[in-house]
Amino acid sequence: MTQRKLLIVIGLTAFFAGASAYIFNHFNPWIGIILGISTAITSITYLQNQFKKNEK
């Protein structure tokens, strides 16, 4: 995984974490929680798969 891909993943994760916090505070808390959890799970799974590819 290149540094550029890693920065893109980190940037998208930070954006969606901020969006989930904004939605949690201003609109619907449950949607914010679901968006935050799904963002964390998706980014962790993606990073794990990328690091497994690099080990081979």
Rosetta blueprint (number, residue, H / E / L):
1 M L
2 T L
3 Q H
4 R H
5 K H
6 L H
7 L H
8 I H
9 V H
10 I H
11 G H
12 L H
13 T H
14 A H
15 F H
16 F H
17 A H
18 G H
19 A H
20 S H
21 A H
22 Y H
23 I H
24 F H
25 N H
26 H H
27 F L
28 N L
29 P H
30 W H
31 I H
32 G H
33 I H
34 I H
35 L H
36 G H
37 I H
38 S H
39 T H
40 A H
41 I H
42 T H
43 S H
44 I H
45 T H
46 Y H
47 L H
48 Q H
49 N H
50 Q H
51 F H
52 K H
53 K H
54 N H
55 E H
56 K L
